[in-house]
């Protein structure tokens, strides 16, 4: 994220770790920027959607991690069964959607 100071009163912020930063503003608990004292200060607002998206991705990650562990255990025990028809359908669907998005007829 890059925040440019168009007022010429500060420096631009570009974090190296990819985390959002606020320039000359403090973030409150709701994720909204509280302007610094003085006129012409820059601020950043992050919507509640970003927080909801983050929570959803984290929840999906834990579910996926659990599913991967279950599959790994089934493979180790020799009980994992592959549905060949489902795999082939998914491969064809993926190839078709990729060709459509690339404009190939």
Secondary structure, 3 states (H helix, E strand, C coil): CEECCCCCCCCCEECCCCCCCCCCEEECCCCEEEECCCCCCCCCECCHHHHHHHHHHHHHHHHHHHHHHHHHHHHHHCCCCCCHHHHHHHHHHHHHHHHHHCCCC
